Amino acid sequence: MKSLKKTRRIQVIVLAFVALAISTGLIGYAMRDGINFFRAPAQVMSDPPLETETFRLGGLVEEGSLKRGQGETITFNVTDGAATVPVAFTGILPDLFSENQGMIGTGKLISGVFVANEILAKHDETYMPKEVIDALKDQGVYQAPSG
């Protein structure tokens, strides 16, 4: 009788571990496309991601680089002081998007150009995403807003 209880207890524990492993695997599989890693321009240039990898690029829009082409395609450069990445975006930019301001874009690096499918800009005159501030501090070019 004791052997039967011990066997059942072991079977339940093994079944629980198998169920946990399967559920963890399914969650990871479901989230594989939803995870976007943030990168600064210096990281992108030193270790370019695969063309199939979606990631977030953040930095400052380089002054004088914003060019509006025919249609809705806009090109500009994003910098962190150490490196610069060219960006192409087709769509409508946020109202507060401008040169020398922080931005984060989501997209893919294709042939050396970051092709963004989403652009986020600051929401007031002092806001900058935490990831961008951290990257600029790492490069030693961050200047705290005055006021």
Backbone bond lengths (Angstrom), bond angles and torsions (degrees), N, CA, C in turn:
res aa  C-N    CA-C-N  psi(-1)  N-CA   C-N-CA  omega(-1)  CA-C   N-CA-C  phi
1 M - - - 1.437 - - 1.535 111.85 -
2 K 1.355 116.86 -43.27 1.459 120.11 -179.83 1.525 110.66 -65.42
3 S 1.310 116.94 -35.31 1.461 120.85 179.80 1.518 111.11 -65.41
4 L 1.327 117.83 -37.03 1.460 122.31 179.33 1.532 110.52 -66.85
5 K 1.336 117.90 -42.40 1.465 121.58 177.87 1.530 110.95 -64.16
6 K 1.325 115.89 -42.36 1.460 120.71 -179.86 1.531 110.30 -64.43
7 T 1.327 116.99 -41.12 1.464 122.23 178.83 1.526 110.53 -63.98
8 R 1.328 117.07 -43.45 1.476 121.06 179.09 1.536 110.88 -63.89
9 R 1.328 116.36 -41.93 1.459 121.55 179.87 1.531 110.00 -61.44
10 I 1.317 117.06 -43.64 1.469 121.34 178.73 1.525 110.47 -65.34
11 Q 1.330 117.30 -40.17 1.465 120.95 178.61 1.527 111.17 -63.34
12 V 1.330 117.22 -41.12 1.465 120.83 179.45 1.530 110.46 -65.28
13 I 1.334 117.49 -42.70 1.458 121.56 179.81 1.529 110.69 -63.85
14 V 1.326 117.35 -45.15 1.468 121.30 178.77 1.526 110.18 -62.82
15 L 1.336 117.02 -43.37 1.464 120.72 178.90 1.526 111.01 -62.45
16 A 1.339 118.07 -38.78 1.461 121.55 178.07 1.531 110.49 -64.54
17 F 1.332 118.53 -42.72 1.460 121.10 177.83 1.526 111.94 -64.34
18 V 1.316 117.61 -40.05 1.465 121.31 178.33 1.530 109.90 -64.58
19 A 1.335 117.14 -43.69 1.471 120.73 178.91 1.524 110.70 -63.20
20 L 1.331 117.22 -40.18 1.459 121.42 178.51 1.529 110.92 -64.23
21 A 1.323 116.73 -42.97 1.463 120.82 179.43 1.522 111.19 -64.22
22 I 1.322 117.06 -42.88 1.465 120.95 179.77 1.523 110.67 -65.42
23 S 1.334 117.88 -43.92 1.467 120.01 -179.73 1.522 111.33 -66.29
24 T 1.322 118.02 -38.17 1.464 120.84 176.91 1.531 110.31 -63.37
25 G 1.315 116.93 -42.94 1.463 121.09 177.68 1.519 112.44 -62.16
26 L 1.331 117.06 -42.23 1.464 120.61 179.34 1.526 111.61 -66.46
27 I 1.316 117.59 -39.65 1.464 120.78 177.99 1.526 110.17 -64.09
28 G 1.319 116.99 -44.89 1.460 120.86 177.94 1.515 112.16 -61.70
29 Y 1.324 116.94 -40.80 1.464 121.55 178.93 1.528 110.58 -64.90
30 A 1.329 116.59 -41.30 1.463 120.30 -178.84 1.524 111.86 -68.22
31 M 1.322 117.57 -30.82 1.462 120.99 -176.03 1.525 113.58 -92.56
32 R 1.310 119.08 -1.31 1.463 120.44 -172.66 1.525 112.92 -60.16
33 D 1.321 119.23 -32.66 1.459 121.49 179.89 1.518 112.35 -90.41
34 G 1.319 117.37 -14.97 1.450 120.45 -176.31 1.507 114.15 -90.80
35 I 1.313 118.23 -3.70 1.456 121.12 -178.29 1.526 108.70 -97.53
36 N 1.320 115.86 118.57 1.462 121.54 178.62 1.516 108.31 -117.28
37 F 1.308 117.37 121.61 1.445 121.41 -179.33 1.520 110.15 -90.66
38 F 1.338 116.14 139.42 1.460 121.99 179.46 1.524 109.62 -82.83
39 R 1.328 115.74 137.99 1.458 120.75 176.15 1.520 109.24 -138.51
40 A 1.308 115.11 144.06 1.474 122.07 173.73 1.530 107.25 -88.75
41 P 1.336 118.11 158.67 1.461 120.29 179.47 1.535 113.98 -53.90
42 A 1.332 118.18 -38.68 1.469 120.21 179.43 1.529 110.96 -62.94
43 Q 1.335 117.72 -37.67 1.461 121.10 178.10 1.524 110.82 -68.40
44 V 1.327 116.29 -39.26 1.472 120.43 -179.42 1.526 110.50 -65.43
45 M 1.327 117.33 -42.13 1.456 120.15 -177.66 1.528 112.23 -73.96
46 S 1.339 117.94 -34.08 1.466 119.66 -179.47 1.520 112.38 -78.17
47 D 1.319 117.57 -31.73 1.463 121.79 -178.55 1.527 108.64 -139.26
48 P 1.351 117.30 78.74 1.467 120.20 -175.41 1.532 111.94 -61.78
49 P 1.335 116.98 135.83 1.465 120.21 177.26 1.529 110.64 -76.46
50 L 1.321 115.75 167.49 1.465 120.79 175.71 1.523 109.46 -66.62
51 E 1.333 116.76 154.12 1.465 120.23 -179.84 1.521 112.49 -66.29
52 T 1.322 117.80 -17.98 1.461 120.95 179.91 1.526 112.68 -90.34
53 E 1.335 117.50 -7.63 1.464 121.27 -175.61 1.524 111.41 -86.96
54 T 1.321 116.18 126.81 1.454 121.93 174.69 1.521 108.06 -91.31
55 F 1.338 116.21 131.88 1.459 120.18 179.68 1.521 109.35 -148.56
56 R 1.325 115.66 172.43 1.459 121.84 179.05 1.525 108.97 -105.87
57 L 1.317 115.68 129.73 1.462 122.91 177.86 1.519 108.17 -110.99
58 G 1.328 116.10 131.70 1.455 118.87 -179.83 1.507 112.11 -136.03
59 G 1.308 115.36 149.46 1.447 121.36 178.21 1.513 109.82 169.22
60 L 1.314 115.80 -159.82 1.459 122.01 178.66 1.518 109.74 -100.53
61 V 1.323 116.57 140.53 1.460 121.11 175.65 1.523 106.73 -73.77
62 E 1.323 115.85 120.93 1.464 121.17 -175.56 1.528 110.47 -67.12
63 E 1.330 115.47 135.76 1.463 121.05 -179.03 1.528 110.47 -65.80
64 G 1.324 116.02 134.43 1.455 121.97 178.40 1.518 114.74 82.71
65 S 1.326 117.57 2.09 1.467 119.42 -176.57 1.524 113.40 -99.85
66 L 1.306 118.72 -10.64 1.465 122.75 -176.28 1.520 109.61 -74.13
67 K 1.344 115.95 117.24 1.465 121.39 -179.51 1.524 109.01 -130.20
68 R 1.304 114.74 125.06 1.468 120.44 177.13 1.529 107.24 -99.07
69 G 1.328 115.61 124.17 1.458 120.60 -178.61 1.507 111.44 -96.40
70 Q 1.305 115.30 -166.37 1.450 121.08 174.73 1.524 108.33 -67.02
71 G 1.291 118.03 135.51 1.466 121.00 179.33 1.518 110.94 81.07
72 E 1.321 115.99 -144.59 1.458 121.03 -174.70 1.523 113.79 -100.73
73 T 1.331 118.86 2.81 1.465 120.85 -177.26 1.520 110.86 -79.48
74 I 1.331 114.77 128.95 1.454 122.28 -179.14 1.520 107.76 -124.03
75 T 1.325 117.64 136.40 1.460 121.25 175.92 1.519 109.02 -121.37
76 F 1.313 115.86 146.38 1.462 122.50 177.50 1.517 108.00 -162.57
77 N 1.315 116.32 171.88 1.459 121.84 178.22 1.522 109.25 -112.43
78 V 1.329 115.46 143.76 1.459 121.96 175.44 1.525 106.99 -115.01
79 T 1.329 116.39 133.41 1.450 120.81 -177.29 1.522 111.24 -132.52
80 D 1.316 114.50 156.67 1.464 120.67 172.07 1.524 109.59 -122.76
81 G 1.323 116.57 12.71 1.456 121.67 -179.92 1.517 112.51 96.16
82 A 1.335 117.47 -28.47 1.457 121.24 -179.45 1.526 111.76 -100.47
83 A 1.313 116.78 -31.56 1.466 121.18 -178.06 1.523 109.14 -147.86
84 T 1.313 115.32 161.79 1.463 122.18 -179.79 1.519 108.99 -130.01
85 V 1.328 116.01 136.89 1.469 121.64 178.81 1.526 107.84 -121.44
86 P 1.345 118.11 126.45 1.462 120.10 174.77 1.529 109.99 -72.47
87 V 1.334 116.02 141.64 1.464 122.02 -177.33 1.512 108.87 -126.64
88 A 1.325 116.32 138.67 1.461 122.71 172.45 1.521 107.57 -121.97
89 F 1.321 116.57 132.49 1.457 121.89 -178.86 1.513 109.01 -138.01
90 T 1.324 116.11 130.35 1.451 121.25 175.67 1.516 107.43 -111.79
91 G 1.307 114.99 117.35 1.455 119.97 -178.05 1.512 110.49 149.13
92 I 1.312 114.29 -164.73 1.452 120.38 -179.23 1.517 108.56 -102.56
93 L 1.333 116.06 123.94 1.455 120.99 179.50 1.521 110.63 -74.41
94 P 1.335 117.68 153.76 1.465 119.71 175.03 1.522 110.92 -60.21
95 D 1.321 117.57 152.32 1.468 122.05 -177.60 1.516 112.67 -57.88
96 L 1.323 117.90 -36.86 1.458 121.23 -175.39 1.527 113.76 -90.51
97 F 1.314 117.90 10.25 1.465 122.14 178.93 1.522 109.08 -74.42
98 S 1.349 117.11 128.73 1.464 120.72 177.26 1.521 109.75 -159.39
99 E 1.328 115.40 171.90 1.458 121.16 179.37 1.527 110.36 -68.83
100 N 1.334 115.48 152.84 1.472 123.24 -178.66 1.523 113.14 62.12
101 Q 1.316 117.30 23.83 1.463 121.54 178.17 1.524 108.99 -121.58
102 G 1.322 115.97 155.74 1.452 121.46 179.03 1.519 111.57 -73.02
103 M 1.309 115.05 146.25 1.465 120.90 176.94 1.521 109.33 -151.70
104 I 1.326 115.14 158.06 1.460 122.05 171.38 1.520 106.89 -133.21
105 G 1.322 115.92 131.96 1.453 121.28 178.19 1.515 110.02 -122.80
106 T 1.325 115.48 147.24 1.456 121.53 176.26 1.527 107.55 -111.28
107 G 1.331 116.39 130.77 1.456 119.38 -179.49 1.515 111.76 174.44
108 K 1.334 115.74 -154.64 1.462 122.16 -176.42 1.522 110.10 -132.01
109 L 1.328 116.20 149.59 1.459 121.83 176.36 1.529 107.57 -90.71
110 I 1.335 116.15 112.43 1.461 121.67 -177.81 1.522 108.41 -122.22
111 S 1.331 116.07 116.57 1.466 123.44 -179.83 1.524 111.77 53.50
112 G 1.317 117.35 41.82 1.453 122.23 176.50 1.517 115.54 82.40
113 V 1.332 117.28 0.02 1.465 121.73 179.21 1.529 108.21 -117.08
114 F 1.330 115.99 129.18 1.454 120.88 177.07 1.520 108.00 -78.16
115 V 1.329 117.07 112.39 1.463 122.45 179.53 1.522 106.95 -95.53
116 A 1.318 115.45 105.53 1.461 121.35 -174.84 1.520 111.04 -88.81
117 N 1.323 115.71 141.19 1.457 120.11 172.49 1.525 111.03 -109.90
118 E 1.345 116.16 -5.87 1.463 121.31 175.75 1.525 108.40 -151.88
119 I 1.316 116.28 136.31 1.462 122.26 177.25 1.526 108.12 -125.44
120 L 1.323 114.94 129.71 1.461 120.83 175.23 1.524 108.00 -115.55
121 A 1.329 116.06 138.37 1.458 120.62 179.75 1.520 108.73 -123.40
122 K 1.296 114.84 170.17 1.465 120.23 178.33 1.528 110.34 -57.27
123 H 1.334 116.32 156.66 1.455 117.70 179.45 1.527 112.84 -108.85
124 D 1.310 118.21 -4.05 1.460 122.13 168.96 1.521 108.21 -153.35
125 E 1.318 117.20 -177.90 1.459 118.80 -172.64 1.518 114.68 -72.14
126 T 1.330 119.39 -12.33 1.461 120.13 -178.62 1.517 113.28 -113.64
127 Y 1.313 119.16 -10.80 1.460 121.01 -174.86 1.520 112.12 -76.71
128 M 1.326 115.16 138.07 1.457 122.06 170.66 1.523 105.73 -146.03
129 P 1.334 119.15 134.89 1.468 120.80 -179.07 1.528 111.40 -55.16
130 K 1.331 116.03 143.68 1.461 122.02 -177.06 1.524 111.29 -57.04
131 E 1.336 117.53 -39.80 1.453 120.83 -179.23 1.528 111.11 -62.49
132 V 1.334 116.70 -38.60 1.462 120.77 179.76 1.527 109.57 -68.13
133 I 1.335 117.56 -43.15 1.467 121.08 178.38 1.524 110.03 -59.95
134 D 1.348 116.58 -46.02 1.468 120.32 179.99 1.524 111.44 -60.84
135 A 1.342 116.68 -42.83 1.470 120.12 -179.99 1.525 111.08 -65.36
136 L 1.335 116.82 -40.66 1.464 120.01 179.19 1.527 110.87 -68.02
137 K 1.331 117.28 -36.91 1.467 120.35 176.53 1.521 110.57 -64.53
138 D 1.342 116.90 -40.49 1.463 120.74 178.31 1.523 110.94 -60.69
139 Q 1.340 117.03 -34.64 1.467 121.46 -179.84 1.522 111.81 -83.93
140 G 1.355 116.82 -11.17 1.461 120.59 179.34 1.507 114.30 78.34
141 V 1.344 118.25 21.15 1.464 120.74 -178.39 1.522 112.86 -116.68
142 Y 1.319 118.33 5.44 1.457 121.24 -178.42 1.523 110.82 -72.36
143 Q 1.327 116.42 133.29 1.454 121.99 174.02 1.517 107.46 -122.97
144 A 1.321 116.44 121.33 1.461 120.99 179.90 1.524 109.38 -64.65
145 P 1.345 117.23 142.72 1.455 119.81 178.91 1.525 110.91 -64.52
146 S 1.322 115.82 144.84 1.464 119.82 179.57 1.522 109.36 -82.35
147 G 1.311 114.91 148.44 1.470 118.88 176.74 1.409 111.19 106.64
